[in-house]
Amino acid sequence: MARLARTHQGDRILRGGETLLASCLDAGIPVASACDGRCACGRCLVTVLQGAEHLDPRTPRETALLDKLEAGQDQRLACQCPLPAEASALVITAGYW
Protein backbone atom coordinates (compact mmCIF):
# COMPACT_ATOMS: atom_id res chain seq x y z
CA MET A 1 0.00 0.00 0.00
CA ALA A 2 1.13 3.53 -0.64
CA ARG A 3 0.23 7.13 -0.03
CA LEU A 4 -0.14 8.71 -3.47
CA ALA A 5 -0.68 12.21 -4.75
CA ARG A 6 -2.36 12.10 -8.15
CA THR A 7 -1.05 14.97 -10.28
CA HIS A 8 -1.31 15.84 -13.97
CA GLN A 9 2.33 14.70 -14.17
CA GLY A 10 1.48 11.27 -12.76
CA ASP A 11 1.30 9.69 -9.34
CA ARG A 12 3.85 10.53 -6.65
CA ILE A 13 4.47 8.51 -3.49
CA LEU A 14 4.22 10.52 -0.29
CA ARG A 15 6.16 10.01 2.91
CA GLY A 16 4.17 9.62 6.12
CA GLY A 17 4.78 10.98 9.59
CA GLU A 18 4.22 14.65 8.70
CA THR A 19 1.38 16.78 7.38
CA LEU A 20 0.07 16.20 3.91
CA LEU A 21 1.27 19.68 2.95
CA ALA A 22 4.84 19.02 4.12
CA SER A 23 4.90 15.59 2.48
CA CYS A 24 3.73 16.99 -0.85
CA LEU A 25 6.29 19.79 -0.75
CA ASP A 26 9.03 17.28 0.17
CA ALA A 27 8.03 15.21 -2.86
CA GLY A 28 8.34 18.25 -5.14
CA ILE A 29 4.59 18.65 -5.55
CA PRO A 30 3.45 22.27 -5.43
CA VAL A 31 0.60 22.92 -3.02
CA ALA A 32 -0.92 26.37 -2.77
CA SER A 33 -0.68 28.05 0.63
CA ALA A 34 -0.82 31.72 1.53
CA CYS A 35 -0.59 31.14 5.29
CA ASP A 36 2.43 28.81 5.48
CA GLY A 37 0.34 25.95 6.83
CA ARG A 38 -1.40 27.78 9.68
CA CYS A 39 -5.00 26.85 8.74
CA ALA A 40 -5.90 30.40 7.74
CA CYS A 41 -6.25 30.56 3.95
CA GLY A 42 -7.80 27.28 2.74
CA ARG A 43 -5.69 27.21 -0.40
CA CYS A 44 -4.18 23.82 0.40
CA LEU A 45 -7.56 22.14 -0.08
CA VAL A 46 -7.20 18.58 -1.38
CA THR A 47 -9.69 15.88 -2.25
CA VAL A 48 -9.23 12.42 -0.77
CA LEU A 49 -10.08 9.98 -3.54
CA GLN A 50 -9.32 6.86 -1.54
CA GLY A 51 -8.29 5.97 2.01
CA ALA A 52 -9.93 8.69 4.12
CA GLU A 53 -10.42 6.10 6.84
CA HIS A 54 -6.63 6.05 7.37
CA LEU A 55 -6.53 9.76 8.26
CA ASP A 56 -7.11 11.40 11.62
CA PRO A 57 -10.52 13.07 11.97
CA ARG A 58 -10.79 16.76 11.16
CA THR A 59 -9.91 19.07 14.02
CA PRO A 60 -12.46 21.73 15.07
CA ARG A 61 -10.24 24.40 13.53
CA GLU A 62 -10.00 22.54 10.20
CA THR A 63 -13.74 21.86 10.25
CA ALA A 64 -14.51 25.55 10.80
CA LEU A 65 -12.45 26.64 7.79
CA LEU A 66 -13.76 23.80 5.59
CA ASP A 67 -17.32 24.80 6.50
CA LYS A 68 -16.54 28.40 5.56
CA LEU A 69 -15.16 27.17 2.21
CA GLU A 70 -18.24 24.95 1.71
CA ALA A 71 -15.88 22.02 1.15
CA GLY A 72 -17.17 18.51 0.58
CA GLN A 73 -16.86 15.67 3.08
CA ASP A 74 -14.08 14.18 0.93
CA GLN A 75 -11.95 17.32 1.16
CA ARG A 76 -9.23 18.18 3.68
CA LEU A 77 -6.74 20.97 4.32
CA ALA A 78 -3.30 19.56 3.56
CA CYS A 79 -1.73 21.70 6.29
CA GLN A 80 -3.99 20.18 8.95
CA CYS A 81 -3.97 16.57 7.80
CA PRO A 82 -1.22 14.41 9.33
CA LEU A 83 -0.26 11.41 7.24
CA PRO A 84 0.07 8.12 9.08
CA ALA A 85 3.65 6.90 9.43
CA GLU A 86 2.65 3.37 8.46
CA ALA A 87 1.86 2.64 4.82
CA SER A 88 -1.79 3.02 3.94
CA ALA A 89 -3.84 3.07 0.78
CA LEU A 90 -4.39 6.79 0.31
CA VAL A 91 -4.92 8.69 -2.93
CA ILE A 92 -5.40 12.46 -2.98
CA THR A 93 -5.64 15.16 -5.63
CA ALA A 94 -5.97 18.95 -5.73
CA GLY A 95 -7.18 21.46 -8.27
CA TYR A 96 -3.81 23.25 -8.09
CA TRP A 97 -2.11 20.33 -9.84
Secondary structure, 3 states (H helix, E strand, C coil): CCEEEEECCEEEECCCCCEHHHHHHHCCCCCCCCCCCCCCCCCCEEEEEECHHHCCCCCHHHHHHHHHCCCCCCEEEHHHCECCCCCCCEEEECCCC
